[in-house]
Amino acid sequence: MGYPSLPEGVNEEQFDRAISEFKILLGNENVHTDKKKIRIFTGFIISANVEDHLPSAVIFPKRAEQVSNIIKICTEYKVPVWVSSTGKNLGYGSMAPSKKGAVILSLKRMGRIIEINQELCYAVVEPGVTYKHLYDHIQENDFKLWLNIPTGPTPVAGPVGTSLDRGTGYTPYGDNFEHVCGMEIILPDGEVLRTGMGGIPDSTCWQLYKWGYGPYLDGIFSQSNFGICVKMGIWLMPEPEDFHPFAITFPRYEDLPDMVDTLRPLRLANVIPNSCSIAPSYGEDYAGVWNIYAALYGTSEQIRVNWNIVKSKFSKFEGINLFTKEDLGDHPSFEMRAKLMKGVVPGKPFSKFTHANWFVPIVPSVGKHVYKQKMLADEIIKNYGFTYNAELIVGPRSMHHVIEIPFNKRNETEQKKSTECYSELIRVFAMNGYGLYRTNIAFMDVVGETYGPTIQNVFRKIKVALDPNGIISPGKSGIVI
C-alpha cells in the first residue's frame, strides 16, 4: 500500500511489517496510514511546509506496556516515532514531527488520573490527561487544589506535555517543570525507569522529594528525545484563603523599563507571588498602552499588607490606574486574566488561533534588557511588514517574551516572510546574548545551534548511549544521532 511518507532508510516492505505488528498490538482502529487522516492529524498554524513534516503513520496506544512493545517493534524495523501527548502543541507544530517520515506516537488515549492527594497537594497522571479532565475531577471531588495552566488551548492541552516542554502558567506555581516530581519513563530499549524516589519499592515519597539519590535525571527527559514519559507526578497549589487579582495600566510607552524595574523586587520578595503578565492593550476600554496583570494570594491580612506595598511602589508613575475585581470583575478581558491566575480551566480555548510563528526568547527581568529586546524585535518585524505584538510572562529573575508573528496562510509571499523574519530574529537575538526557551518543529536545529557545539555534543552523546538507533523523536530540540 502507499503511505503518506516513509522513514528515512526504510523501504515499503519493511514498513508494511512494522505496521502489521502495530495493528496486532493496538488494533486496526488505532493505527492510521490514510493520507487524508494523516493530514488532519498534522495540521498546524506555523509557517512550515506540511510536506517537510509529513508522518508515515499515526498510532494510539492506551497502556504503558504497549508503548514499551511499540519501541521494541520500532527498533527491530528501524522505524522512528515522534512522541505526542494530547497533540495540542498548537504554536509549535501540534502533533507533526520535526523530521519527515516518523510515525506519530500519540499518547492521548492514555488518559488516567492515577492519584490525587489533597493532604500533600499532588496528582499523578498519564500523558493523555487534559487540563479540563483534571480540573473537572478536582471540582467534582471538592479537592481544595488549584492547577497552573497555560493560555491558549488550555482545556485540550495537558500537564504532561506542557511540563515536558517547560511551558508556563500564571499562578505562583508558574514554572510547570519546576513542579514535576517523579516520572515513569519508557527508555529506548523498552525498559521502564522511575525517576527520583521511584526506584524504591512501594516508595512513599515518589511525588514528594524530587532528587532521590545520585544524579538528578528528570531534566534530561524534558525537551528531549531520550525516553517517553508515560506517568508524571505534578505538585498542585493548595487553595488560598483569599485571592486578589488586579491590573495596573500605564499611559506611556516609555514607562516600560521603569515598570519592569519596579516590578522585579516585588516578584523577588514574593510580594507579588505569581507569574504575572505585562500586556499591551487589545482594545479594552480600561487599558493603557502597557498593562500589568497580577494577583495576591493568602489570608486577607497578608493581601491587605501586600496590596498597600504594591500601591506604594507604583505611586511614582504618572497617569496610571489600579483596578481590582471590584472595578473590573465582569469585564471579559479582566475576567479571563483572573481565571488564568486562579487556574480555572475554561470550557473552550482562551484564544482563537490564527496562523502564526511564536518567537519566545528569555529576557532578564531588568528594564534596559526588556526595552532592548522590544526595540530589536520591533525593528526586525517591521522590516518584514509585520507588527510587533507581544506579552511578557514575568518571573522573579527572567521573563518569557512571547512574540507572535501572524501571517495569511493563503499568501505564499507572506508565509515565506514570516519564516524569514523568524530566522533573522533567532540570529540577531543570539548575537545580542538572548536565547529562545522553546521553538517550533521547523527551527529546532537552528535554535539548537545558537547554544553552541559543546552542549549539542553532550546531548548527542547521551542520545547515542540511550537510543543508538535514533528511534525516539529524531530532531527534537535539534538532537540527532
N, C-alpha and C positions, 0 to 999 in steps of 0.2 A: 504494500500500500504506500501511497505518497504521504509524506509528513511535511508540516509547515517549514521545518528546517531539520538539520541533523547536527549532533555534536561534532566538533572538530575531531577528525581522525576516526570516526565511527561510521561504518557503512550501513546501508539499509537493512541488510540481512542480520547483522549484529544487533541493530536497534530493534528489529522485529522480535528477537528472542528476549531482549530486556523488557519490552512492552508486554509480551505474553506472560512473563513472570510477575510483572506488576499487577496484571489483571487477575492472576491466580491468587495473589496475596491480598488484593484490595477489593476485587470485584470489578466487573466491566464498567459499572456506573461511576466508579471513582478514578478512572483512567481516561483522559481525554486527549485525542490526537486530531480531532476535526479542525480544519483550518479556520472556519468561521468562529467556532467556540474559542479557539486559542486567541484570536484577535480581540474578542470580547474580554477575555481574562487579562490581556496585556495592554488594555487601553490606558494611556497616561496623559498627563497635562503638560509635560515638559516638551522642549523643542527638538528632542532627538528624533531620528528616523526610526519608525517602528520596525522596519526590516532589519536594522542593525541589532535589535534586541528581541528578535522573534524566538520563542522557545520551541522545542521539538514536541513537547507534550506537557500536560499538567496532571499531577496525581495528588490524591487526597487521602492520606492515612488517617486513622482515628485513634490509634494507640501507639504508645512509645515502642512496643515490641515490633510493630510494623515499620516504624522509622528505622530501627536497627536493621531489620531484614532488607529494607529498601537500599540502605547503604551497602550492604553485602552484595546485593544484585548489581548495583552500580559499579562496585569495584571489580566484579567479575567481567562486566562488559565495557568497562572504561567510560561509563556514561555519567557526566556531571549533573548535579542538581543545584538549582537556585532556591534557597530556603525563603519562605514567606510565612508570616504568622497569620494575621487576619486578611492581608492583601490590600490594606488601605493606606499604604505609604504614599499618599497621592502626590505630594510635591516633590517626591524623589524617585519616581518611576513605578509606583504601585507594585504589582507583582512581577513585572518584567525583569529578565536577567540582565546583568551587565554584559555578559558575553553571549552572543547568538548561539542557539542550538542546545543550551542547557534545558533540562527538564525542570519545570517549576514544581517544587515540593511544597505544597500548600498545607499548613497545619491548622487551617480554620475549622476542621471538624473535631479537633482536639479541644473541646470546649468545657472541660470540667473545672468547677471551683472545688478544689480538694479540701480546703480548710479555711475558715476564718476564725481567728482567735481575738475576741474583743478585749480580754484582760491584758494581753501583751501587744495588741494592735498590729496584727499582720494577717496576710492572706497567702495561700499557696494556690497557684492557678496554672492551667495549661495555656499554651500559646494561642489557642483559638478563642479564649475568653475575651469578650469585648468590654469596654468600659461601661456600656449600657447594661450588659448582663451582670457585671459585678456590682454596679450601683443599685440596680433593681433588687438584687439578692440582699444587699446590705439594708435597703429600705424595708423590704418585706419582713426581715428578721429583726428590725428595730435595733440594729447594731449602731452604737454611737461612734461611728468611724467615718472619716472623710477620705475621698480619693484625691489624687493630684493629677489633674487632667490637662492634656494639650488643647489648643484651639484647633479649629479646622474640622476634620472628620471624626470628632470625639466619640460619638456613640458607636460607630462601627470600627474604630481603631481599638487596639488592645494594649494592656500594660506590659505584656512581654515584649512585643515588637518595639513599642515606644521606648522602653527602658534599654533594650539591647542597642538601639541606635542613639541612645543618650539624649532623647528628647526631653523637653522641659515642660513644667506645669506652672501654676500661678499661686499656689498655696505656700506656706512655709516649708513644705517638702519639695520645693521647686525642681531640683535636680533628680530626675527619676532613677537613674542608675545608682546614685548615692544611697538610695533607699531600697536597693535589691539586697536580699540576704539569703543565700543558699540557692543553688541551681542544680537541676539534673540535666546532664549533657550527654548526648549520644556522640561518641567520638568517631572519627572516620573509619576505624576498624570495626565499628558496631558495638564496642564496649561502652558500658554506662559509667559515667563519672558523677559523683555527688560532691559539689564543691563545699569549702568551708568545713563546718562541723558535720556535714552529711556523711562522711566516711565512718563515723561511729555507729555501730548497730543500734537501731531504735533511738537515735540521737534525740535528746530533749532540748537541744539548743540550736538546731539547724537554722531556724529562722530568727534567731536572737543574737548570735555572735558571728560576724562575717568571716573572721580571719582564720578560724581553725588553727592548724598547726603547720608550720613550714611556710613556703612561699604562697602568697595570695594569688589564686589563679583566675578568679571570676573575671577580672578586667580583660583577659586575653580572649574572652568569648563575646565581648561587646564590639560592635562594628567590625567583626572579623569573619573568617571562614574556617575556623579551627575545630568547630563542633556544632551540634544542633541542640539548642535548649528546648526541652520538652516539659519542663516544670520549673517554676520560679517562685521564690518567696519574696513578697513585697511588703514593706512596712507601710501601715496606714496611719493617718493622723487622728489622734483622739479628738472628738468633737469638743471645741472650746465652749466655755460658759457663755461667751458673748463674741460677736463678730461685727466689725465696724468698717465697711468699705467706704472709700472716699475718692474724690477726684480733685486735682489741683490744676487749674487751667492758666496758661501763660499767653499773653497777648503778643509777645515779640519773638521773632526767630532768634535774635541774638541772646536770648535768655538761656539757650541750650547748655553751654559749657558750665555756667554758674549753677544751673538747675542740677546738673549731674554731680557737681562737687558738693552741693548742699545735701543731696540725697544719699551719697555714699556713706558718710559717717552714721546716718540713721539706719542704714542697712547693716553696717558692720557692728553696730551696737545692739542690733536686734530690736530697736525701737519700732522700725517697720520690718516685720519678720518675713514677709512673703516675697516671692519673685514677682515684683510689680512691673508695670509697663510704662514706657514713655511712648505716646502715640500722637500722630497728627490729628487734625480734625477730619472727620468723614462726613461733614455737613451737619453735625449735631448743633442744635440751637444754643447750647450752653458752652460749647467747646472753644478753646483757644487755638493758636497755631501749634502749640505743644501742650500735651496733657499727661499728667501722671495719674495712673490708676493704681491704687494700693489699698491695703486693709490692715487693721489692727485686730489682734486675737487675744483672748484670755478672759480674765474677770473684768467686771465693769470698772473696778477700781484701777486695774492695770491700764485699761483702754483710756480712761479719763486722763491719767497722768501722761501717757504717751501721746494722746491727741493734743494736749497742751504743748508738749515738746515740738511736735510736728508744726503746729501753727506758729510757734515762736520762731523756729528755724527758717520758715519760708516768709515771714513777715517783712523781710528786707526787699522783696520783689515788688515792683510797682504794677498795679493793674491786674493782679492775679485774683482768682476766685477759688474758694474752697467749698466743695459740695459734698454732702453726705447722703445716705439713703433717705433721710427725711426730706431732702431737697429734690432728689432725682430718682427716688426708688421705683417709680413707674416708667421712667424713660427707657425705651428698649435697649439703647446702646449701653447705658449705665447698668441696667439690669443684667445684660449679657456679661459684662466685665465682672460684676459682683458674683455671679454664679460661677464663673471661671475660678475666682479667688476662693470660692467655697467648695469647689469640687463637685458642683451639681451637673450631672450629665443630662444634656437635653435629649428630646425625643428624635431630633434630626440634627445634622451637622450645623455648626455655627455659621459656616461660610458657604456661599455659592462659588464653586471653583471654576475659575476661568483658566485658560491655558497660560502658563507662566513658568519661568525658571525662578527658583528660590535660592538666593545667594545669602549665606548666613556666616559671616566672619565673627570671630570673638574680638571684643574690644575692651581694653582696661576701663574700669569704672572711674575714669578721670576725664574731666570736661574737655581738655585740649585734644585727647585722643578721639573722643566721640565726635567732636567737631571736625577733626581731620578726616576721619572715615566718611563722615557725611559729605564733606566737600569733594573728596576723591570720587566717591560713588556718584554724586550729583553730576560732576563734570563728564565722567565716562558714559553714564547712562544717557545724558542729554546729547552727547556726540552721536549716539546711535538712534536718536529720535524718540527715546522713551522718557518717562518722567520718574524721578526719584520718589519711591513710595515705600516707606519702611516704618517698623516699630522696633523698640529696644526692650528686651526682657532683662530686667535688672537684678543681677546677683550682687553679693557684697563687694566682690573684687573685680568682677568682669561682667560683661553683658553680651547677650546674643543680639547681633544687629541683623534683624530679619528684613531683607530687601527683596521685594517682588518685582520681577521684570516680565510684565504681561505681553502677550503677542496675539495676533489674529492667526489662528491655525490655517485659515483658508488663504492667507497671504504668504506665499513661499519666501518672498524677499524679507518680510518682517520676521518670519520664523528664523531665517538664517541670521538676521541681525541680532536677534535675541541670543542666539548661540554665541556669536562673535563677541557680543557685549559681555556675556558671562565669562568667556575665556580671558578677555582683557582685564576684567575685574579680578579674577584669580591671580593673574600675573602681576598687576600693579599693586594689589594689596600685599602679596608676598614680598615684593620689593621694599615695601614700607614696614615690614615686620608683623603683618597681620595674616593669620591663617583661618581657614574655614574649619568648623567643627564637624561638618557633615556635607555631603553633596549628593547629586542625583547620579543615576546609573551611567550617564554619558560622560561624566567628568571624574570618575573615581581615580583613574590612572593619573590624570593631570594634577588633581589636588594632592594625591599621594606624593608626587614628585616634589611639590613645594616644601615638604617636610625633610627633604634631604635623603641621600642614599644610605646613610648608616642605619636609620630606623627602618627603612624599607628592606634592607638586607636582613635585619633581625627578624622582621615579620616573615620574610621568605624562608629563613632557616627554621622557624617554628612550623611554618606550613609544610615544609619538606619532611620534618620529623614526624608530624602528626598525620599528614594527609599526602603521602608521597605520590599518589595517583591524581591529585588535584580534583577530587570528587565533589567537595562541598563548596558551593557558591564561588566558582572561579571569577576573579576580578573584583570581588568585594573589597572596598577600600584600597583598590589598586594592588591587591595581593594575589600573585600568581606564582606558579612553580617556576 
